[in-house]
Amino acid sequence: MKLAKLSLAAIVALGVSAFADVENVKFSGNAKLYYGTNDMDPNDLFDQKNSYGQAAANIAMSADLADGVAGKIRVTGLSTLGLENNLVSNVWAGAFSKDGNFVGTSSQWWVSEAWLAKTFGNTTIKVGRQELDTPLAFSEKWNIVENTFDAAVVLNSDLPETTLVGAWVGRGNGAPDGYVVNGIENGSDPFQTYVKEGAYAVAAITKLIPYTTAQVWYYNVVQVAQAWWLQGDVNLEEFVPGLTGGIQYANIDPDASGVDTSSAVALKLGYTVENGLKLAAAYSTTDEDGVVPIANTATGLSAGSQSKLYTEAWWNYGYVGRPDTDTFMISAEYNMEDVADFYAQYTNADGGKNAGNIDMSEFALTASKSFGSLDATLAFIYTDADDQNDADSYNTVQVYLTYNF
Amino acid sequence: MKKALFTAIVAGIFLYAGEYITLDNGKVILLKPDGTWQEVKVVKKGADTIAIKPDGTWERVEAKKIEAANKLETAVDKKYKDDPLVKTLIGRWRGDGIYYQFDYDNAILRKKEGHTTRTITGKWIVEKVDEKSRRVVVNIGEGARLGFVTFGGDIRKLRIVDENTIVDETEKIDGKVYTLHRVR
């Protein structure tokens, strides 16, 4: 018995010793319920036929391990909770498997993050399933769940005020048409090879230019395209309090012969009034001879893929980055203390001949408020697009509820 | 007599404007509105509580204020509650898409994520302070703790640049660093 006690004590001591360098171990997560409805003909708002809803849950564990190693694992679940029986007829995310079969009403879960990162001096290497936030390959966070990547990323900050980035992306679970992630069919793996044979990216982000954050990205989407993204964001606070500006240039050059290069230029001006009101205006134009849109390569470069251009609409993705399109956007944001956070945006995308002469106008108004750990956002969107609802305008109402735990 | 009474009332209003904290060792410090602090000596004179400052000036202090200031003990880890870096965090901070509010017994983190804003609120604990690098690791809104494992809330890694600027390095591993400025 004494021996048993001693062994137990030794095990405990070993355990404590093994975890002595483990810090900041955190279990956390959230539960979400998103609902949207529109009055596209012939239906009215809140009709089941034109409504979509879904619930999601994320449970994550992160920790700082010994010797500068950090890690995280996150499991994501999606379910309609049976809403399709009487309230909705579509889902937000994961509608189709990677083979194209509808699986939206099935309950699904997958490991959305599982990575380890090690820091050596000013260099960090992060390997595994992770979120990415680069201009042409990123996790889209507007939906109830976001797409992630099997990737390796190296960050180095040896140069003053500069971060160098090198990334390899092998696989992802991004899905087109706004569903963001591939659904899971009979337990199949929703991750698939990134585009054709993966992608490489290198970048430099620097603050060496006074008042400016400049970034240059180069992508090689293997056997598909090469791309550049240049961006400069200027903070003119010192000269005119509250004033900011930005310029973007993007270029995607498909490898296929005879396919024209796509490019885009965007400008943005922002101004924060002393009372906290944030105003912004942006303009973008895309090359009229291009073929592929300037948008997220991770969600298929399709209608519904989000773009990082300053002019991107609030809800109707897939328009501003199309070839032969001029877009302007204005927005206002205000935090009314103890009431709610308000945001308004108007976007007008004017499509030329190569964009099928399709125009799109959108006005979005949102109000967000937190009730303890419950975050709530109510959105109203007015859409007038030539390729939607037989070119007739329609309204959308959405409710976003997130409980953080 | 009227003049004396008026002077006493006006003086009283201003004298009670300071924010005091009692430290573990019994010392009392005054938190100044500009983010700095100084030690004061507290003495009793009849029914009054008087704070004597190092510069030779003094002010009458509401005894309740000193007692209320002890709430800091429940807000942050006792080990770090007197740390000047931790005290610098008290207040409101705003950056691009991110907001912090640190009060003595509560903290709020608001961060824009997609179309929504993620809010973490509740008590806050200081996990670690590195004076050399001026980094403070805070645990906001945790629900429960089992040894070194915590449940709920969020752990944030903050670097104190100066009294009016902090840098959130929590997502540095992803190349994201947020600079926040004190909201006046």
Chai-1 contact restraints between the chains, C-beta under 6 A:
chainA,res_idxA,chainB,res_idxB,connection_type,confidence,min_distance_angstrom,max_distance_angstrom,comment,restraint_id
A,N24,B,I155,contact,1.0,0.0,6.0,A-B,restraint_1
A,V25,B,F148,contact,1.0,0.0,6.0,A-B,restraint_2
A,V25,B,V149,contact,1.0,0.0,6.0,A-B,restraint_3
A,K26,B,T150,contact,1.0,0.0,6.0,A-B,restraint_4
A,K26,B,I155,contact,1.0,0.0,6.0,A-B,restraint_5
A,F27,B,F151,contact,1.0,0.0,6.0,A-B,restraint_6
A,S28,B,G152,contact,1.0,0.0,6.0,A-B,restraint_7
A,A117,B,I173,contact,1.0,0.0,6.0,A-B,restraint_8
A,T124,B,I173,contact,1.0,0.0,6.0,A-B,restraint_9
A,K141,B,E113,contact,1.0,0.0,6.0,A-B,restraint_10
A,K141,B,G114,contact,1.0,0.0,6.0,A-B,restraint_11
A,W142,B,G114,contact,1.0,0.0,6.0,A-B,restraint_12
A,W142,B,H115,contact,1.0,0.0,6.0,A-B,restraint_13
A,L155,B,G175,contact,1.0,0.0,6.0,A-B,restraint_14
A,T163,B,G175,contact,1.0,0.0,6.0,A-B,restraint_15
A,S368,B,T117,contact,1.0,0.0,6.0,A-B,restraint_16
A,S370,B,T119,contact,1.0,0.0,6.0,A-B,restraint_17
A,D375,B,T116,contact,1.0,0.0,6.0,A-B,restraint_18
A,D375,B,T117,contact,1.0,0.0,6.0,A-B,restraint_19
A,D375,B,T119,contact,1.0,0.0,6.0,A-B,restraint_20
A,T377,B,T116,contact,1.0,0.0,6.0,A-B,restraint_21
A,Y400,B,T116,contact,1.0,0.0,6.0,A-B,restraint_22
A,T402,B,T116,contact,1.0,0.0,6.0,A-B,restraint_23
A,F405,B,G152,contact,1.0,0.0,6.0,A-B,restraint_24
